[in-house]
Amino acid sequence: MTPFAIAGVQMYVNALQPNVDGMIHRLDILMARFPWTQMVLFSELAPYGPLEKFSLPLHNEAIERFQAVAVKHNIWLIPGSMFETAEDGRIYNTSTVINPAGEIVSNYRKMFPFRPYEAGVEAGTGFCVFDVPDVGRFGLSICYDMWFPETTRQLTSQGVEVLLHPVLTGTTDRDAELAIARATAAQFQCYVIDVNGLGAGGVGKSCVIDPTATVLHQSAGQEDMFPIEMDLDYVRRQREIGMKGLGQVLKSFRDRPTDFPIYDRTSGTDAYLHQLGPLEIPKQGSRAGLHSQVPGVDPAAHTSGPIESGAQTTPNFVEHPKDTTVVSGEQTVPRETPPLTN
């Protein structure tokens, strides 16, 4: 058994004043109660909240304080993330990994900002993989990154066994996000530590999931500290024999007989995606998508049906007629009003 104790801290996050003092105070309490904890993870944007106007340079006083508290408690510390103002003025959502010696092991910039809502935040392009000596390999992604399984695929293909996932989700899609977290643990046979905030930091419901998609802990809607001892040998066992002795998904992906042309942007296989309109916030009364082109329909024949396998690499599309309305599939009658456009 290779045990390692990781604690998540789900705490109330203020938007208009710093939360750094509160984070350090909770760390002191956590370590007094559970001194066997070896790593602590806070939620996304916990130190200064979700407003970009509080963006700071990568190296700042708060990071120095977190480095000192990591040394004080002899822990690995990931203090959520902060908005970072880069030297060129661009803003990133950046997480820092600090080791027990107080050294910065890695900085990770969120790869998929929650666009269009985080329109002013740049996307990072690097991955975060780091080793805890004599324990195992860890990876970091931030919130919306997990909605894109390619990010976890990249990490686990490099041997990541524990995915650290700070989150700021205060919206109605939190339940969907929890489903994705469980699916990620199963798909990639890894632990997932998903830590959300409260108040301006989210709606809570943080969770810890093991490589068989079993939920080891589920927070509710109040402050919570949850240290969990994990067994990294359990990850290795599941990856070798399959999840619960069943699906050996990482090896199956390794031995795949095909590559995926969708990842070649010049292949044309993503033609449908270019029909989906701009990445923008929906407008009041929007009817976007209701008069979209229909995949798999020949625009000349106006008939639908499956495209024969191998016949072409890009789908055909046809627009819904803009001057008629289908009634019960029998006939068409004139529209009373023209369709709205988005």
C-alpha positions in Angstrom: 0.0 0.0 0.0 1.2 3.5 -0.9 -0.8 5.8 1.4 -1.1 9.5 1.0 -3.5 11.9 2.8 -5.0 14.7 0.9 -7.5 17.2 2.4 -9.9 19.5 0.6 -11.1 22.7 2.1 -14.5 23.9 1.1 -14.8 27.4 2.5 -16.8 30.6 2.1 -15.1 32.9 -0.4 -15.6 36.7 -0.4 -15.6 38.6 -3.7 -14.7 42.1 -2.5 -12.0 41.4 0.1 -9.1 39.0 0.3 -9.6 35.5 1.7 -5.9 34.7 2.4 -6.1 35.2 6.1 -9.1 33.0 6.3 -7.4 30.3 4.2 -4.4 30.3 6.5 -6.6 30.2 9.6 -8.5 27.2 8.3 -5.2 25.5 7.4 -4.0 25.9 11.0 -7.3 24.4 12.3 -7.1 21.5 9.8 -3.6 20.6 10.7 -4.4 20.8 14.5 -7.3 18.4 14.0 -5.7 16.1 11.4 -1.9 16.4 11.7 -1.5 13.3 9.4 -2.6 15.4 6.4 0.1 15.6 3.7 -1.5 17.7 1.0 -4.2 20.4 1.0 -6.3 21.7 -1.9 -8.5 24.8 -1.9 -11.1 25.8 -4.4 -10.6 27.8 -7.6 -10.0 31.6 -7.1 -10.2 31.1 -3.3 -7.5 33.7 -2.3 -9.1 36.8 -3.9 -12.4 35.7 -5.3 -13.8 35.7 -8.8 -13.3 39.3 -9.9 -10.5 39.9 -12.5 -9.8 43.4 -11.1 -8.0 41.7 -8.2 -5.5 40.1 -10.5 -1.9 40.0 -9.3 1.6 39.2 -10.8 2.6 35.6 -10.6 4.9 36.2 -7.7 3.1 38.1 -5.0 2.8 38.4 -1.2 0.0 35.9 -0.9 2.1 33.2 -2.6 4.9 34.0 -0.2 2.6 33.5 2.8 1.3 30.2 1.4 4.9 29.1 0.9 5.6 29.9 4.6 2.6 28.0 5.8 3.5 25.0 3.7 6.8 24.9 5.5 5.2 25.4 8.9 2.9 22.4 8.5 5.2 20.3 6.3 2.6 19.9 3.6 2.1 20.1 -0.1 -0.2 23.1 -0.7 -2.3 24.1 -3.7 -4.1 27.3 -2.6 -6.8 27.2 -5.3 -6.0 29.6 -8.0 -5.7 33.4 -8.6 -6.1 35.7 -11.5 -2.5 36.4 -12.7 -1.5 39.5 -14.6 1.3 38.4 -17.0 4.2 40.6 -18.0 2.4 41.4 -21.3 -0.8 42.5 -19.4 -2.8 39.4 -20.3 -4.8 37.8 -17.4 -4.7 34.1 -16.7 -6.4 31.9 -14.1 -3.3 30.3 -12.4 -2.8 27.7 -9.8 0.5 27.2 -7.9 1.8 23.9 -6.5 4.0 24.4 -3.3 6.0 21.5 -1.8 6.7 21.0 2.0 10.0 22.9 1.7 8.1 26.0 0.5 9.3 25.7 -3.1 7.1 26.4 -6.1 7.0 23.1 -8.0 4.7 24.2 -10.8 2.4 27.0 -12.0 -0.6 26.0 -14.1 -2.7 28.3 -16.2 -6.3 27.2 -16.8 -6.5 25.8 -20.3 -10.3 26.3 -20.9 -11.6 29.5 -19.3 -15.4 29.4 -19.0 -16.1 31.2 -22.2 -18.0 33.2 -23.2 -18.5 34.3 -19.5 -14.7 34.5 -18.8 -14.1 36.4 -22.0 -11.3 38.5 -20.5 -9.2 35.5 -19.3 -6.6 34.0 -21.6 -6.2 30.3 -22.0 -3.0 28.5 -20.9 -1.3 26.0 -23.1 0.9 24.0 -20.7 0.0 20.9 -18.6 0.8 20.4 -14.9 2.3 17.1 -13.9 4.4 16.7 -10.7 5.7 13.8 -8.6 5.5 13.4 -4.8 8.6 11.5 -4.0 8.0 7.8 -3.0 4.3 8.3 -3.5 3.2 8.8 -7.1 2.4 11.2 -9.9 -0.2 14.0 -9.6 -1.8 16.3 -12.1 -3.8 19.5 -11.9 -6.7 20.9 -13.9 -9.0 23.8 -13.1 -12.8 23.7 -13.2 -14.0 23.8 -16.8 -10.9 21.9 -18.0 -12.5 18.7 -16.9 -15.4 19.1 -19.4 -12.8 18.4 -22.1 -11.5 14.9 -21.5 -8.5 15.5 -23.7 -7.0 17.4 -20.8 -7.2 14.4 -18.5 -6.2 12.1 -21.3 -2.9 14.1 -21.7 -2.2 13.9 -17.9 -3.0 10.3 -17.3 -1.1 9.3 -20.5 1.9 10.7 -18.6 1.2 8.6 -15.6 -0.9 10.9 -13.4 -2.6 8.9 -10.7 -4.4 11.6 -8.8 -6.2 14.5 -10.5 -6.4 17.7 -8.3 -9.3 19.8 -9.5 -10.1 23.1 -7.8 -13.5 24.4 -8.9 -15.6 27.6 -8.7 -19.1 26.5 -9.7 -22.0 28.6 -8.4 -24.3 27.7 -11.2 -27.1 25.2 -12.0 -24.7 22.8 -13.8 -22.9 21.6 -10.6 -24.7 18.3 -10.7 -23.6 17.7 -14.3 -20.1 18.6 -13.2 -20.2 16.0 -10.5 -21.3 13.4 -13.0 -18.3 14.4 -15.2 -16.0 14.0 -12.2 -17.2 10.4 -11.6 -17.0 9.6 -15.2 -13.4 11.0 -15.3 -12.3 8.8 -12.5 -13.7 5.7 -14.3 -12.5 6.6 -17.8 -9.0 7.4 -16.6 -8.8 5.1 -13.6 -7.5 7.8 -11.2 -8.5 9.5 -8.0 -10.3 12.8 -8.5 -10.2 15.5 -5.8 -12.8 18.1 -6.7 -13.0 21.1 -4.4 -15.6 23.8 -4.8 -16.1 26.9 -2.8 -19.1 28.7 -1.1 -20.6 32.1 -1.4 -18.8 34.0 -4.2 -16.7 30.8 -4.6 -19.5 28.4 -5.5 -22.3 26.2 -4.2 -20.1 23.6 -2.6 -20.7 19.9 -3.1 -17.0 19.1 -3.2 -16.2 15.4 -3.7 -13.4 12.8 -3.6 -13.8 9.9 -6.1 -11.7 6.8 -6.4 -10.5 5.0 -9.5 -13.6 2.8 -9.6 -15.9 5.9 -9.6 -16.9 5.3 -6.0 -17.6 8.6 -4.2 -15.4 8.5 -1.0 -16.7 11.8 0.3 -19.4 14.3 -0.8 -19.7 17.7 0.9 -23.0 19.5 1.2 -23.6 23.3 1.2 -21.6 24.3 4.3 -18.0 24.7 5.1 -16.1 21.4 5.2 -12.6 20.0 5.7 -12.2 16.5 4.5 -8.9 14.7 4.7 -8.9 11.3 2.9 -6.1 8.8 2.9 -5.6 7.4 -0.6 -3.8 4.3 -1.7 -1.8 4.9 -4.9 -1.3 1.2 -5.3 -5.0 0.9 -5.7 -4.8 3.0 -8.9 -2.0 0.8 -10.2 -4.0 -2.3 -9.5 -7.1 -1.0 -11.3 -5.1 0.0 -14.3 -3.4 -3.4 -14.5 -6.4 -5.7 -14.1 -9.2 -3.2 -15.1 -11.8 -1.3 -13.1 -13.2 -3.9 -10.7 -11.5 -6.5 -12.8 -13.4 -5.3 -15.9 -12.6 -2.5 -18.3 -8.9 -1.9 -18.9 -9.5 1.5 -20.6 -6.0 3.0 -20.5 -4.5 -0.1 -22.1 -7.4 -0.3 -24.6 -6.7 3.3 -25.6 -3.0 2.6 -25.9 -3.7 -0.4 -28.2 -6.3 1.4 -30.3 -6.4 0.5 -34.0 -7.3 4.0 -35.2 -6.4 7.6 -34.7 -8.9 10.4 -34.7 -8.9 12.8 -37.6 -11.0 15.3 -35.6 -7.8 16.4 -33.9 -6.4 17.4 -37.3 -7.9 20.8 -37.8 -7.2 20.5 -41.6 -9.1 17.2 -42.0 -12.5 18.8 -42.4 -14.1 16.3 -40.0 -15.1 19.2 -37.7 -17.2 20.9 -40.4 -20.3 20.6 -38.3 -18.8 22.4 -35.4 -18.3 25.5 -37.6 -22.1 25.6 -38.2 -22.8 26.3 -34.5 -22.4 30.0 -34.5 -20.2 32.3 -32.4 -19.1 31.6 -28.9 -21.1 34.3 -27.1 -23.5 34.8 -24.2 -27.1 34.1 -25.2 -29.4 37.1 -25.7 -32.9 37.6 -24.2 -35.5 35.8 -26.3 -32.8 34.1 -28.4 -34.0 31.4 -30.9 -30.4 30.5 -31.8 -30.2 26.9 -33.1 -33.9 26.6 -33.8 -33.3 27.2 -37.6 -29.9 25.6 -37.9 -28.8 23.4 -40.7 -29.5 19.7 -40.2 -26.6 17.3 -40.2 -26.9 14.3 -42.5 -29.4 15.9 -44.9 -28.8 16.4 -48.6 -29.7 20.0 -49.3 -30.5 19.3 -52.9 -33.0 16.5 -52.3 -34.3 17.9 -49.0 -34.5 14.3 -47.7 -32.9 12.9 -44.6 -31.1 9.7 -44.0 -27.8 8.3 -42.9 -24.7 9.1 -44.9 -23.1 6.0 -46.1 -20.0 5.1 -44.2 -16.8 6.2 -46.0 -18.8 8.2 -48.6 -17.4 11.5 -47.6 -15.4 13.2 -44.8 -17.7 16.2 -44.2 -21.5 16.1 -43.5 -24.1 17.6 -45.8 -26.4 20.3 -44.3 -29.7 21.8 -45.2 -31.4 24.8 -43.7 -35.0 24.6 -42.5 -37.2 26.4 -45.0 -37.6 29.9 -43.6 -41.0 30.6 -45.2 -42.9 27.4 -44.3 -43.8 25.4 -41.2 -44.1 21.6 -41.0 -47.5 20.6 -39.5 -47.6 17.0 -38.1 -45.2 15.9 -40.9 -48.0 16.1 -43.5 -47.8 19.4 -45.3 -46.4 22.9 -45.1 -48.2 26.1 -44.5 -47.0 29.7 -44.6 -45.5 31.1 -41.5 -47.4 33.9 -39.9 -44.3 35.7 -38.8 -40.7 35.6 -40.0 -38.2 33.7 -37.8 -36.2 35.6 -35.4 -32.4 35.7 -36.0 -29.8 35.7 -33.3 
